[in-house]
Amino acid sequence: MAIHALLVNDDEDVLQLAKGCLERSGKILLDVANSVAVAESMMEAKRYDAIISEYDMPVTNGLEFLIKLRDVGNQTPFILFAKKGEEANIIEALEKGADFYIQKSGNLKNQCVDVEHKIVQTVRKYNCDNELRRSVRALGSIEGVSLSGTWTLHTDSMRFEAKHYDSSEDDHDPRGKDPIDPPRSVEELSSHMHPDDRQKFSDFIRDITLIGKTRDVDYRLVGRDGSIHYIRAIADEIVKEEDGRVILASGITLDLTKRRAMKESSKGA
């Protein structure tokens, strides 16, 4: 089934070029909008699987568009187009809930294959995350396991995009009820870990970013109040360049604290 995507850009030439090249393979059906206002009107009439937006636009830019969507609970996969020199805006977009970014090369026609790949990958990950969450929630009612969140790690910056969940809430409503504030980097996350677990977490990061190996790791997070939370991170997808270099890894985190407490309680019974 084709992906229904919406591209937002104030350049009409870019919109027409993108529509032609991104629809060529049949994997994507692309609607286009020359402003955020037009895009919002189109989204009222139709549900999209992904949104691809230019950052630099008049009136409302791509980052402001993203924030508006996330503020009203719209979690449609969002990919931001940005040019070199806008790294600060890219980082802010990732922190505000963007799923991916694409750095413009200056020739969209030459980038079409890469853009198509990122759209397909982002939508697939979003759908897998939702299915995983539903499965883990069902499992949690029996085994005390809950889905803490989903994450993507970019190897060029070693920074996280993370969506955190309160498993008691609606499937499409990410929350921030976590033992720590969502970490933005590997270093920041490691600083909140129990000291005895930092080395094995470092080994986990090495394996997924340098070797490109899918695996999992258990570690303890020290919460804001000093409480210990037992977490399992699972890297289930690795994306590589043609030369084999890993550019990102993604996966889920499970909170095993309740399950551990259940096991300890059964031992004492």
Secondary structure, DSSP 4 states (H G I P E B T S, - for coil): --EEEEEE-S-HHHHHHHHHHHSTTSSEEEEEESSHHHHHHHHHH---SEEEEES--SSS-HHHHHHHHHHTT----EEEEE-TT-HHHHHHHHHTT--EEEE--S-HHHHHHHHHHHHHHHHHHHHHHHHHHHHHHHHHHHH--EEEEEEEEETTTTEEEEEE--TTS-TT-----SSSPPPSBHHHHHHTB-GGGHHHHHHHHHIIIII----EEEEEEE-TTS-EEEEEEEEEEEEE-TTS-EEEEEEEEEE-HHHHHHHHHHHH-
